[in-house]
Amino acid sequence: MIITCDNEATMLGWTEYLAESDCCDLHISVSPETNMDGIFTAFCHDEQEMIKVTGWLFSFQPIASK
């Protein structure tokens, strides 16, 4: 599935995370059934595009929904 904006990810029930690593921090959303231990697809809120994330390189903190 391709998401094209923040609101679309929220309306689909995707969960927002702050993904942190030594190289960068990402503000992403992922579908509820995503296994974040491997390589997975996420929506990047900063770039407003779908990206591939190598999960074992990051730690994930959920962002509380309003």
C-alpha atoms as one frame of an Amber mdcrd trajectory, in Angstrom:
protein
   0.000   0.000   0.000   1.233   3.480  -0.823   0.366   6.305   1.566   0.685
   9.853   0.259   0.041  12.056   3.324   0.011  12.070   7.155  -3.760  12.078
   7.379  -4.110   8.999   5.192  -1.813   6.984   7.494  -3.783   8.134  10.550
  -7.152   7.310   8.976  -5.909   3.798   8.132  -5.059   3.228  11.804  -1.300
   3.180  11.337   0.825   3.780  14.455   3.285   6.685  14.665   6.805   6.106
  16.005   9.989   8.023  16.585  12.690   5.699  15.211  16.100   6.525  16.711
  19.566   5.313  15.744  23.155   6.569  15.797  22.836   7.806  12.214  19.435
   9.526  12.237  15.985   9.923  13.747  12.826   9.249  11.755   9.179  10.178
  12.361   7.319   7.261  10.783   3.969   5.495  10.694   3.562   1.751  10.186
   0.589  -0.556   9.785  -0.458  -2.397  12.976   0.714  -5.824  11.749   4.244
  -4.659  10.842   7.158  -6.694  12.221   9.727  -3.987  12.970  12.580  -6.438
  13.661  13.407  -6.818   9.959  13.233  -4.640   6.866   9.804  -3.023   6.538
   7.937  -0.279   4.689   6.889   2.852   6.582   5.467   6.289   5.851   8.001
   9.059   6.610   6.253  12.139   8.030   9.237  14.413   7.344   9.542  13.582
   3.636   5.855  12.652   3.071   6.788   9.436   1.260   7.014   5.696   1.729
  10.453   4.425   2.809  12.149   1.119   3.647  13.477   0.882   7.215  16.044
  -1.624   8.484  14.396  -2.272  11.834  17.300  -3.821  13.742  19.266  -0.557
  13.392  16.647   1.515  15.291  14.896   1.740  18.618  11.225   2.698  18.407
   9.196   4.933  20.700   5.459   5.181  20.005   4.085   8.698  19.614   0.838
   9.134  21.542  -2.134   9.975  19.364  -4.191  13.007  20.273
